[in-house]
Amino acid sequence: MNPSTTRLSSTDILWTQLRALPAFRALIRAMEARLFAQLGPLPQPMLDIGAGDGHFAQAVWEHVDAGIDPDEPSLREAQRRGVYCLLNRASATRLPFADASFASAVSNCVIEHIPDNDSVMREVARVLRPGGTFVFSVPTDRLNDELTITRTLHVLGANGLAARYKAWFTQMQVHFHMYSPDEWQRRAELVGLRVTQRIGYMSPRAAALFDLGHFYGVPNLIARKLTGQWVPWAWRPRFALEEAVLGPLVAEDDPPGATCCFLVAHKE
């Protein structure tokens, strides 16, 4: 764990994400960064399943022993960040490592995007040492019901449109799995990963803003296409409103009706 991350306030953790990502994505990443920071250092060596471009790992950890991702351009960007000792282009359903290679593994909002979820869980259990730690974050089956547009359409009695919006949002997010926290836990425990901690995050209010943030983030998408960066001018005073609105949501601790879940498991 990056020592500087563990000392940051929720607002500063948010700023670490906000200066590089659209606000809606910064919101959820900051929540997850805070939860990882609360755990303290994880056992080494550590595997990151779904390294992506390496931004999250750079913000949260000093270094990561190994990371995998199927996307080659993202891996090249992660390599430039200098956080990972080893990066492999690979699928989480067939990890390119020997049995019992790692003392810990992390997967931050990744396994819900992989169709063969059961194989991912089996592979994680295989590469972990006995007693090893697996920490993963996932959306739950509550998320799409708490989106602003979903709720508004239901209030207006447009239930069919609400269902279509939820289906579109699921497709846009590439979410193949959105289970209850109990079901996520059950799936981990089926392969011998005993869940010892379960924390909800992203309250219904946060989920509503997360939904609207996708539209608010259109300028970030344009900036990304033109400059290669989501936030080409990260001057903090310009983000005072986003910090004021989103900061308290990042600080929420296991809020009622949470729409995402953070789980810590250990290989038996």
C-alpha positions in Angstrom: 0.0 0.0 0.0 1.2 3.5 -0.8 1.9 5.1 2.6 0.9 8.5 1.2 -2.6 7.1 0.3 -3.3 5.9 3.8 -2.6 9.4 5.2 -4.9 11.3 2.7 -8.3 12.6 3.6 -11.3 11.4 1.6 -11.3 14.8 -0.3 -7.6 14.4 -1.2 -8.2 10.8 -2.3 -11.0 12.1 -4.5 -8.6 14.8 -6.0 -6.0 12.1 -6.8 -8.7 10.6 -9.1 -10.5 13.8 -10.2 -7.3 15.3 -11.6 -7.0 12.4 -14.1 -10.5 11.0 -14.7 -14.1 12.2 -15.5 -15.9 13.1 -12.3 -18.3 10.1 -12.3 -15.3 7.7 -12.7 -13.3 9.6 -10.1 -16.1 9.2 -7.6 -16.2 5.4 -7.7 -12.4 5.0 -8.0 -12.0 7.3 -4.9 -14.4 5.2 -2.9 -12.5 2.1 -3.8 -9.1 3.7 -3.1 -10.3 4.6 0.4 -11.4 1.1 1.1 -8.1 -0.4 -0.1 -6.2 2.2 2.0 -8.2 1.1 5.1 -6.9 -2.4 4.7 -3.2 -1.4 4.9 -0.4 -3.3 3.2 -1.4 -6.5 1.5 0.8 -9.6 1.6 3.5 -9.9 -1.1 3.8 -10.9 -3.8 0.6 -9.4 -5.1 -1.3 -9.9 -8.4 -3.6 -7.3 -9.9 -6.3 -8.9 -12.0 -7.4 -6.3 -14.6 -4.5 -3.8 -14.4 -6.0 -1.6 -17.1 -3.9 1.6 -17.7 -2.3 1.3 -14.3 -3.8 4.6 -13.0 -5.6 3.0 -10.0 -2.6 1.0 -9.0 -0.3 4.1 -9.2 -2.7 6.0 -7.0 -3.1 3.3 -4.3 0.1 1.1 -4.2 3.8 1.9 -4.3 4.4 -1.2 -6.5 2.6 -4.3 -7.7 4.4 -7.5 -8.4 2.3 -8.6 -11.4 -0.7 -7.5 -13.4 -2.7 -8.9 -16.2 -5.1 -7.4 -18.7 -6.3 -8.5 -22.1 -5.9 -5.0 -23.7 -2.5 -4.3 -25.2 -2.7 -0.5 -25.4 -3.8 -0.3 -21.7 -0.9 -2.5 -20.7 1.5 -0.2 -22.6 0.2 2.8 -20.6 0.5 0.8 -17.4 4.0 -0.1 -18.2 5.0 3.6 -18.6 3.7 4.3 -15.1 6.4 2.1 -13.6 4.2 0.5 -10.9 4.2 -3.1 -12.0 7.2 -5.4 -11.9 5.6 -7.7 -14.4 2.7 -7.2 -16.8 1.1 -9.9 -18.9 -1.5 -9.7 -21.7 -3.8 -12.5 -20.5 -7.4 -13.4 -19.5 -8.4 -13.7 -15.9 -10.0 -17.0 -16.9 -6.6 -18.5 -17.7 -4.0 -16.8 -15.5 -0.4 -17.4 -16.8 1.0 -18.3 -13.4 1.8 -21.5 -11.5 -0.3 -22.7 -8.6 0.3 -20.9 -5.3 2.3 -18.1 -6.9 0.9 -15.1 -4.9 0.2 -14.2 -1.3 -2.5 -11.8 -2.4 -4.6 -10.8 -5.4 -6.8 -7.8 -6.1 -9.5 -7.1 -8.6 -11.0 -3.7 -8.6 -14.4 -3.6 -10.5 -13.2 -6.1 -13.1 -14.8 -9.6 -12.7 -18.3 -8.3 -13.4 -17.1 -7.6 -16.9 -16.0 -11.1 -17.6 -18.6 -13.6 -18.9 -17.0 -16.7 -17.4 -17.1 -15.5 -13.8 -16.8 -19.0 -12.3 -13.4 -19.6 -14.1 -12.1 -16.3 -12.8 -12.8 -17.4 -9.2 -11.3 -20.8 -9.7 -8.1 -19.3 -11.2 -7.8 -16.8 -8.4 -8.0 -19.7 -5.9 -5.5 -21.7 -7.9 -2.7 -19.0 -8.0 -3.2 -17.9 -4.3 -1.1 -19.6 -1.6 -2.9 -21.2 1.3 -4.1 -18.5 3.5 -3.7 -15.9 0.7 -5.9 -12.9 0.5 -8.2 -11.9 -2.4 -9.8 -8.4 -2.3 -12.3 -7.6 -4.9 -14.9 -4.9 -5.6 -18.1 -5.4 -7.6 -21.4 -3.7 -8.4 -24.5 -5.3 -7.0 -28.0 -6.0 -8.3 -29.1 -2.7 -6.7 -27.1 -0.4 -8.9 -29.3 -0.1 -11.9 -32.4 0.5 -9.8 -30.8 3.5 -8.1 -29.8 5.4 -11.3 -31.3 8.8 -11.6 -33.0 8.2 -14.9 -34.3 4.8 -13.9 -35.9 6.2 -10.7 -37.3 9.2 -12.6 -38.9 7.0 -15.2 -40.5 4.8 -12.6 -41.9 7.9 -10.8 -43.4 9.0 -14.1 -44.9 5.6 -14.5 -42.8 4.8 -17.6 -41.7 1.4 -16.3 -41.0 0.0 -19.8 -38.7 2.9 -20.6 -37.0 2.4 -17.2 -36.4 -1.3 -18.0 -34.9 -0.3 -21.4 -32.7 2.3 -19.8 -31.4 -0.2 -17.3 -30.7 -2.7 -20.2 -28.8 0.1 -22.1 -26.8 1.1 -19.0 -25.8 -2.5 -18.4 -24.7 -2.9 -22.0 -22.8 0.4 -22.0 -21.0 -0.6 -18.8 -20.4 -4.1 -20.1 -21.7 -5.7 -16.9 -22.3 -9.4 -17.3 -22.8 -10.0 -13.6 -24.6 -7.9 -11.1 -25.3 -10.1 -8.1 -26.4 -9.5 -4.5 -23.6 -9.3 -1.9 -24.7 -12.7 -0.7 -24.4 -14.2 -4.1 -21.0 -12.6 -4.7 -19.8 -14.1 -1.4 -21.3 -17.5 -2.3 -19.5 -17.6 -5.6 -16.2 -16.9 -3.9 -16.7 -19.5 -1.2 -17.6 -22.2 -3.7 -14.0 -22.3 -4.8 -12.6 -22.2 -1.2 -12.2 -18.4 -0.8 -13.7 -17.7 2.6 -15.1 -14.1 2.8 -14.1 -12.4 6.1 -15.1 -8.9 5.4 -17.8 -7.3 3.3 -18.3 -3.5 3.0 -21.0 -1.8 0.9 -20.1 1.4 -0.9 -21.7 3.9 -3.3 -25.0 4.9 -1.6 -28.2 5.4 -3.6 -27.4 9.2 -3.8 -24.0 8.5 -5.1 -25.3 6.1 -7.6 -27.7 8.7 -8.9 -24.9 11.2 -9.4 -22.8 8.5 -10.9 -25.5 8.0 -13.5 -25.8 11.7 -14.4 -22.0 12.0 -14.4 -21.8 10.0 -17.6 -23.5 12.9 -19.4 -21.6 15.5 -17.5 -18.4 13.8 -18.6 -18.9 14.3 -22.3 -16.3 17.1 -22.4 -13.8 14.7 -20.9 -14.5 12.2 -23.7 -13.8 15.0 -26.3 -10.7 16.0 -24.5 -9.5 12.4 -24.4 -10.0 12.1 -28.2 -8.2 15.4 -28.9 -5.4 15.3 -26.3 -5.1 11.7 -25.1 -6.0 12.8 -21.6 -9.4 12.8 -19.8 -8.4 16.0 -17.9 -5.8 18.1 -19.8 -5.9 21.0 -17.3 -5.9 19.7 -13.8 -6.1 23.0 -11.9 -7.6 22.2 -8.5 -9.7 25.4 -7.9 -11.5 24.6 -11.1 -12.9 21.4 -9.4 -14.2 23.1 -6.2 -17.8 22.2 -7.0 -17.1 18.6 -7.8 -15.0 18.2 -4.6 -17.7 19.8 -2.5 -20.5 17.6 -3.9 -18.6 14.3 -4.2 -16.2 14.5 -1.2 -18.8 13.6 1.4 -20.0 10.7 -0.7 -16.5 9.3 -0.8 -16.3 9.4 3.0 -19.5 7.4 3.5 -18.9 4.2 5.5 -21.0 1.2 4.5 -24.0 3.3 3.6 -27.6 1.9 3.7 -28.7 0.6 0.4 -25.2 0.5 -1.0 -25.1 -0.4 -4.7 -21.5 -1.8 -4.8 -19.7 -4.3 -2.6 -16.0 -4.6 -1.4 -15.1 -8.1 -0.3 -12.0 -9.5 1.5 -11.5 -13.3 1.2 -8.9 -15.8 2.2 -7.9 -19.1 0.6 -8.7 -21.9 2.9 
